[in-house]
Amino acid sequence: MDTKSNHFVIEPGSWLQLGANFDGEGVNFAIFSAHAERVELCLYDPSGKIEIARLELPEYTHEIWHGYVPGLKPGALYGFRVHGPYDPENGHRFNPNKLLIDPYAREFVGDVDWNAAHFAYDLLHEDKDLTFDERDSAPFMPKCRVIDPNEFDWKDQNRPNVAWPATIVYETHVKGFTQLNPGIPKDLRGTFEGMGHKASVDYIKSLGITSVELMPVHYFPDDQHLLDKGLHNFWGYNTLGFFAPASRYYGPKGIQGFRDMVRSFHDAGIEVILDVVYNHTAEGNELGPTLSFKGIDNFSYYRTMPDQHRYYINDTGTGNTVNTSHPRVLQLIMDSLRYWTESMHVDGFRFDLGTILGREPEGFDERGGFFDAITQDPVLSRVKLIGEPWDIGPGGYQVGGFPPGWAEWNDKYRDTVREYWKGTNVSTDFAARLLGSGDLYDQRGRRPWASVNFIAAHDGFTLNDLVSYNDKHNEANGEDNNDGHNDNRSYNYGAEGPTEDEGINAVRDRQKRNFLATLFFSHGTPMLLAGDEFGRSQMGNNNGYCQDSEISWVHWEDLPETCEELREFTRQIIRLRREQPLLRRENWRDGLDIKWFNAGGGFQTPEQWDEGSTLGLYIGRPDLKEEEGVWHDVLLLFNPFEGNVPFRIPQFGEGGWVLELTTSDLSKRGLVITKEKDFELEGRSLALFRRP
């Protein structure tokens, strides 16, 4: 059939597969809505501006509206209009004047062009969302595009399947990582193709990274309030399409560029993990726009207040909360995850505000529907699952509370390690974090890798800024520096921000090495923020969510010599972690011999733990395979204080010890320590010893 004509026929079709699905001869459309009265399919010309047909979906089966359009081809543009009660006080917000995005759309054409017509009510009326607006939002809405599921050939694609204990995560941003990279062609910078370019992949591989974690790449609009200030949503935690890549990251190849990127990383043995946002959508609260879910079936898709369904439960802090307790909403999330796993070949997911996904009407439940669905799913139970285990709702802090099979961002690790290297008395907690946070994760058969350890992430100071600023400097965000965290546990060592003082810079460089060495010598899964390996700065901005600018972009050129030294140091400690099993513990029951000792060579006493003293750690495992270069025991010494400390090195066996590295002097290695010698551990430094 000629898709340019308006002579379309619609047949009953099938309810079994949601979304727009091409079968080689036509397209089947199916959309869930439990409370709609009828649904219209709107087809558009290639420009997306002219509606060429409006067809009522003829069938309603098991709360799914469906119809089949013979002859319709991939590339067709469409949207929905959904009719039903406009009754906000009972949770219903149907308004057929608003063109709606298909929750299952695989691709969008155009962006949200903000207009008063996006709102289902009269913005100027004193009764706000209790009123009804009749303006047509279609001219200002992106259109959904039908795709051909067979348009990409994966050829010899090979998933890396990196074992959890060997995993090293690198958190980065598609545009932020590539926009200023001189090794990437200019037309590919800021795109999926730029992220998958040889310059990007080779660099990440050279560090020893096993798994790239990309900040949100699902389709999201820019917030109106940011656009009004000349800013943009850079981070992307504002999802509207759970199946569609964000077209802002498209290069010349469009959606294929994403798949090419994944294949490039896989060819290099590197996994791709997506940071995903299923906890809320871009539609906001009761005063937000009607773009998709709100107009399709608001009462089903969102959690509303029990006695006042006009208002939303806001456990996310963004205005709304996705109702994962509803079976069709849960299905949407599961179908989305399987699509990205099976059709786009990603290797895992990091779930933003992941506690939301375990929320049932009575609160967080680690045996809730979402967790149970994931656990039994033959596809998703095998990929990497990383939870951000908190939200702002009651009982929302769930670090250590996710079910077996999950890893978690461990903010207790972040906070404790930051405090320790400031000289704060947290020695007992520091010891627990260094050894995998067994107090949190040694239960129900969970493994040390469940703790995703990090010093810095996208949200907060970079590593460089952690040791360069006492306070946040978010003035560029246009919120009078009131946004972002105030509890940064940072220290500037004598000057706020960049300085030419050599002494201050020297201690900052040493502290960066201390943080990185602690991270990669800790048990658990290390996560490195992109650019921290060479000291990237955001000039004190700890909330770059709206900074699609040089504040957030990674700078690659004109870096001082100390940046390259730090990068090489990072490669060295990652290599040591990869080569030495003692530094990446796999099992709590592996027979590891662990001893904590003090500067005098004796075992730590309760009083010394309470005093927050310097620490020595012996890790041994004599049953390790006899392989060349594999260590059977190591010593780690920690001194977070300014002054030097003479350490009496206990032998714990025979043969003495050889200094492998110290963060105080990168050239100082190979020193042999015997019973007759002490080791002068310099202030604010870490040392690693091995057997000769």
N, C-alpha and C positions, 0 to 999 in steps of 0.2 A: 504494500500500500504506500502511496506517496504521502510521507509525513508532513509535507508542506500544505496539504489540503486540510480542510476542516471537516472532511467526510469520514469521521471515525466511527467505528462500531465497538461497543463494549459487550463482552460476554461474561458469564458468571465467574469463570476462573476458579482459583483454589485459595483456600485460607491457610494452607500448610506452611508456606514460607513467606515471612513478612518482608516488606520492602518492595522494590521494583526489580523484578527478575526476568531477564531475557532468556528465552528457551530456544532461540534460533529462528522462530517464526513470529514471535510477538512478545509482549511484556505483560507479566502478571503483577498486579498491584494489590497489596494487602496491608492494612493498617489496623492496629488495635485501638478500640475505644469502647469502654463498657457503657458509657452514658450518652453517647451521641445519638441523634435521631436520624441523621443521614450524612453521607460524606461525598463530596464532589472532587473529582480529579481534574486539575487544570493543566492543559498542555500548552507549551509556549514555542514560539519560533526560535531559531538559533540565536537570535540576539537576546532572548530572555525578556524582551519588553512587550511583545504582542501575544496575547492569549489567542490560540488558534482553535481550542476546543475546551468544552467543559462537560465532563461526563460523570454522571452519578454512578457510584459503585453499586452494582445491582444486588449483591448478596451480603448477608450478615450471618456469620457462622461462629459460634463460640466466642462472641464479643469481638470478632474480627470482620471488618468490612473489606470486600475484595471484588476484583473484576479483572478481566483480561482483554487487552487491546491487540487484536491481530495486526500484523504488519508493522507494528511500532519497532523501531530499531534502537540500538545503543546510540547514545548522543542526544536522545530526546530529553527535553527539559520539562519539568513538571513541579507541581506543588499541590497542596490539598486545601479545601475549605470544609470546615466541619460544623454542622448544624446541631444545635442542642440548647438546653436551657442556659440563659445567662442569669445565674443566681449565686453571686459570690458568697453570700452568707451561708449557703449550704455547700460551698466548695466547687461550684460549677461556673466556668468562665468561657463558654462557647460564644464565638462571634464569627460568623461566616464572612464578614467583611475583611477578615485578616487571613492573608495567604500564609499557609503553615508549611514548615519544613518537615519532610518525612524523617522520622527518627532513625530509619534504616538506610537513608541515602548514602551511597558510596562516594559521591562527589558533588560539590557545589560549584555553580557558576555565578560569579559576582559576590558582593559582600552586603552586609546590612548597612543601608544608607539611612542613618537615623532620621526619623520623622515622627511627628505627633500621631500619624496614622498607625504606627506600630502598637499603640496602646489601645486596649479594648474599651477604654473609658475616656471621658472628656477630661483632659489634663487640667483644664481651667475651672472645672465645676467644684464647688465646695464639698460635694458628696463623693468626689474622687471615683474610686473603682466601683461604686454602687451605680454609677451611670453607665450608659451604653453608647459607644462611638460607631458611626456608620461609615467612616472613611475607609477607602480601599488601600490596604498596605502593599499590594502586589508590586507597584512600581519601585518600591524601596527595599524589596526582599531579594536575597539570592535565590536562585532556582536550583532544584535538584536535577542531577544528570543521571540518566540510565547508563550503566557501564556494561561492557562485554566482559564476563568473568573469565574468558579464555584469551584475553588480549595480551597476556604476558607469558613468555616461556621462561621458566626458571632454569632450564638447561641442566647443568651439572651442579646445581646448588647443593651445598653441603653444610648442614648446621654444625656449629662447633661443639655443642653439648658440653660446655665446660663444667667440670665437677664443682660443686659448691665450695669445698675447702680450698680449691685453687683459684677461686674467683677474685678478681680485683676490679672494682667498679669505678668508672670515670663519668661523673655527672657533668653534662654539658648542654648547650643550646645550639640548635641548628644554625641560626643566624649569628648568634654571638660568637661562635667558634670560627666561623668562616668569613665573616664580613670584611675583616682586615688582613686576611691571610694572603701574602703576596704570592704564595705558591699555587693559588687557585685562580683560574681565569676569572676576570671581572664579571662576566655574564653568569657565572655559576656561584658567586659569593652570595651567601644568605639563603642558599637553596639546599634541598635534599641532595642534589647532584654534587654540590660543593662539599657537603658533608661526606659523601661517598667518594670524593676525588682522591687520587693517589696521594696527594700531599697531606690530606687529612688522615687517611687510613695508615699510611706509613709512619707518620709522626706518632699517632696513638699506639701503634704496635711497638714502636721503638722504646716507649716508656715501659712496656711490659704489661700493659692493660689487657684484660681478658674480656671485659664487658662494658660497652658504652651505654650509659643511661641518658636518654634524650628527654629534655623537658618537653611539656605537652606539644604534640603535633596533631592532635585531633582539631577539627575545625572550630574556631572560636572568633567572635566578633570583637572589635575594639569597643571599649566602654565609652559611652557618650560623654561622661564627665571628664575623661582623659582627653578625648578629642577636643573638647572645649578649651583645654589648657595647652593644646598643641603637643600632647603626649600620646603614647600608644601602649596597649597591653603587650608588654614584651614577654613576660613569663608564659602567658597562655592558660592560666588556671581559670578559664571561663567558658568551658566547653558547651557547644550547641549541637555538634554532630559527632556521635560516637563511632561512626564507621568511616567518616570522610577525612582524608588528610587535609591539613590547613593549606589552602592554595597559596597563601602568602609565601610559602617555602618552595613553590614550584619553580623549576628551571625550564629549559627548552622542551624537555620530555614530559612535562606534566606529572601525572600520577605515576607514570613508569619510573620517574626519577627516584621515587621513594623505594621502589623495589630494587632498582639498580644500586642504590645506596646500601640496602640490606645485603645484597649479594656481594658487594665489594668488601664489606666488613666480614662476611662469612668466609670469603675466599682467603682472608687474612687470619682466619681462626678467631675472630672477635665476635662476640654476641651483641645483639641489639635489644636493649630493654627500653620500654616506653613508660614514661611517667604519665599516668592516666587519672582523669578527674571524673569519677562517677558519683561523687557525693552531692553535687549540686549542678545547676545549669546556669546559662547566661540570662535567664528570664527574671531573676530577682524575686522580690517579695510581691505583696498584693498590688503594689504600685508600679511594678515592673512591666516590661513589654510582653506582648503575646506573639511569640515567634514560632513555637512548635508545641511542646508538651502541654503548656498551659491552655492552649486552644483545642487540643486533641482530646484530652481527658485530665483536667487539672486534678480532680479528686483522686484519681488512681496514681498518677505519676509523682505527686508530691505529698509529703507529710503535712497535714494541716492540724491546727490546734483542736483538741478533742471536742471542746464545747463551742468553739468559734471558728468554723471551717473557712471563714473569710481570710483568716490569718494563717501564716505558715510557721511550722516549727523551724527554728533557725539554729540547728546544732552545728552548722558549718561557718556561721558568721558572714555569709554571703547573701542572705535573704531567704533562701529556700533549702530544702533538704530532699533529696531523691528518696522515694518510698520503696526501698528494696524489699519490704515485706510483701509487696504485691507480686503475684507469680508472673504476670506479664512484664512488669518492670524488671524483675530479676532475670527473666528470659532475655530482655533487651541487653542487659549487661553481659550475660553469658554469651549471647550470640555475637556481641561486639568483640569480646575477648577471643572467641574462637576464630572470628574473621581475621583479626590481626595476626593470630598465630598460624592459621592454616593458609590463608590467602596472601598475607603479606609477609609471612615467615619470620616474625619477630620471636624473640627467645624468652621474653619474660616481661613483667610489669611491676612498676612501683605505684602503689595506690595512694594518691593524695588524700589526706584526712581519712585514712582507711578504717578508722573506728566506725564511721558512718555505715559502712557496708555490713557491719555486724550488729547494727541496731535493729531491735524488734520493738514493738510498742511498749514493752516493759523495760527496755534499756539494752545495753550491750550484751551480746550473747555469743561466746566463741563457738557455740553450736547452732548459731542462727542459720537461716536459710541460705544466705550467700556462701558462708564458709562450708556448709554441708554440700552445696552444689559444686563448689570448686573441688572439694576433697574427692568426690566420686567421679568427677569428669575425666574420661580417659585421655583427653587432650590437655586440658588446663592443669591437671594435677601434676603434669610432668615438666611444666615450664617454671621458670624462676618467679616466685611470688614474694614481693617485698611490701610490707605495710608501713605507712606512716601512722603509728599507733596512737593517735590522739585526735580529738576534735574539741569544740568548746562546750559541748553538751554535758549534762550530768553524768558523772562516771566516765568521762571521755578519755581520760589518760590511761592507756592500756599497754604501756611498755612491758613486755613479757607476758602479755595476756592473749596473744594471738594463738591459734591452734597449731599443732604439729604440721610440718610441711612449709611453714611460712618463715621468712626472715623479716626483721623489723629494723627500721631506723632507730638507733639507740641514742637518744639525746642525753641520757645519763652518762654515756661515754664521752660525748662532746663536752658537756659541762664539767665533768670531773677532771678530764685531762687539761682543759683550759685552766681550771682552778689550781691544779697541781703545779703547773709550770709558772704560775704567778707566785708560788710559794705559800699558797693557802694550805692549811692543815686538813688534807683529804686523803691521807696515805692509805687508810683502810679501803676506801672506795676506789682509789686509784689501782690498788692491787687487784681488786675484783674486776675492774674494767679491763685491765691489761691482759687478764687470763680468760677473757671471753664472757664475762658477766654471768658466771654460773649461778649466782643468786637469782637471776632472772630467767635463764634459759635451760638450766640443767633439770628439766622435768619433762615427763611424758615422752621420753625418747628424743627430745629435741637435741640438736647438736650445736657446738660452738659457733658454727657459721650463721646461726639464726640472728646473731648480733651483728648488724651492719654498723660498723664503727666509722665515725667521721669527725673531723675537726671543724670543717667548714662545709657549707652547702650553699645552694643558690640564695637561700633566705638567710641573710645575716652578713657579717663581715667575711671577706676573703681572708685567707691565711695571712697575707701581707698586712691587711688592714687590722687584723686581730692584734698584731704587735706594733701597730703604728698609730692607733687612735684610742683615746679613752672614751670618746663620745661619738655617736652617729652624726653624720653630716648629710642629711637628706633634703637639703634646701631645694635642689633641682626638681624634686617631686611635686612642688607646689602645694605642700600641706604644712608649711611653716615648721618643718622638721618635727612634726608631731607623729608621723607614721614610723613604722619600724620598731624593732625591739630596743628597749633601754638596758636590758640585762644581758650585756654582751660578754662580760668576764674578760675584757680586753685590757691591754696596758700599752702605753706609748713609750715608756722608758726614758721620758725626759723632754719630749717635744711632740706636739700634736701634728701628725701628718709628716710629709717628706721633710727631711733635714739634711744638711751637709755635715752634721756632727759625726765624725768617724766613729767615736765611741758608741754613740746611740745606734748607729747603723750596724756596728759589729755585733752588739747584743741582740738586735732584731734578727739579723741573719742567723745567729746561733739558735735563737728561739724557734725560728722557722724549721731549722734542721731538727730540733728537739721534737717538735710537733709531728713532723713527717716520720721520723724514726720511730717514735712511739706508736704512731698509727700502723705502720707496716710490720712492727715487731709485736703487735698485739694479736692475741687469738681472736677469731671472729672474721668477718668479711670487711676488708678495708674499702672505703669509698673516698676517692680523691676528687675534689672540685677542679674543673678544668682551669688551668692557668696557675693553680697553687704550686705546681711543680717548678715554676720560675718566678713566683712572687707577683702575680697579677694584682693590681689594685683597682678599686672602684672609688678611690679618693674619699673614703670614709662613708660612702653610701651603703647602708646595710639593708636596703629595701628597693632593689632595682626593678621592681615589677613593671614599672611604667617607663623605664629608661631603655628604649630602643635607640641607643646612642653610644658614643665612645665610652660612656661610663660603664656600660655592661659588656660591650664587645671586647673580645680578647685581643690585646695588642701584641704583635709579633715582631715588630721592627724597632730599632734604636733602643734596645734593652741594654742596661748596664752589664758589665762582666759578671757581677755577682748573680745575675739571673741564670746565666748559663751554668755557673758552678752549682747552683741549687738544683737545676734540672738534671745535671749529671749525678748529683747526690741522690736524687729521687730514683733515677734509673738503677743506681747501685743498690739501694735498700730494697727496691722491688725485686731485683735479681736475687738478692740474698733470701728474701721471703720465698720466692719460687723454688730455689734450690734446697732450702733447709726445712724439712718437715717439722722441726721443733718450733718454728715460727708461725706455723699455720695448722694448729691442732685440729684434728678431724673428729675426735670422739672424746667424751668426758671419761670413758672407761678404758683409756689406752695405756694405763700404767705409768703415766708421766710422773717423774719424781720432781717435786717443786719444793724449794726451800727459800725462805726470805731471811736475809741476814743484814746486819747493821754495819756501820763503817768500821767498827772494831773487829769485825770478822765473826762475831757471834750471832746466834739467831735473834731475830727481832723479838723484843719483849713487849708485853701489853702496854707498858709505859711508853716505849719508843713509838709504838703505833699511834698512841694518843698524842704524842708530841709533834707528829708530822715530820719525822726525821727524813734524812736521805735514805735511799733504799737500795739493797742489793738483791738480785733474784738469780737463783740457780734453777735451770731447767735441764733435766736429764732423762734419757730413755735408752738404756743399754740394748734393748731388743731391736733397735732399728737395723735394717738390712745393711750388711757391710758393703757399702758402695763408696767409690772414691769421691772424696769431697763432701760426704754427708756427715754432719756433726752429730755426735751422740749426747753431747751436753754443751751448754753455753752459760755465760754469766752476763747479766745486764745490770749496770749501775746507773742510778739516777740521783742527780743533785739539782733540785729546783731553786737553790738559794744562791745569793750573789757571791759568797766566799768559797774558796777552795776547801775540799775535804780530803784528808788522807784516808784511803781505804785499805784496810788489811784484807787481802784477798784470801778467802778460805779455799782450800784445795779441792775438797770433795772428791778425792781420788788422787791419782798420780799423774805426773807429766806437766804440771804447771799450766799456764794460760798464755795465749797470744792475743794481743789487742787487734781486733778486726777493724774497728773504727771508733772514733770519738767525735762527737759533734762540736767539740771545742777547737779541733784542728784536723782538717780533712787529710793532711799529709802525714799525720801521726798515726802510724799503724805498724804492726810487726813487733811491738815491744813484748818481750817475754817476762812474765811475772812468775816468780817462784816463791817458796815459803820465806825466803830471806828478804823479799821486797814488798813494799807497799806501793799503792798506786795513788797519785795525786789527781783526784777527780776535780777538775776545774769547776768554778761556779757556773750555774745554769748550763749543765751539760749532761750528756748520756754517753755511756761507753758500752761496747759489746766485745766480749772475749770469747774465744774458742780454744779448743785444745790444739797444741802444736801439730 
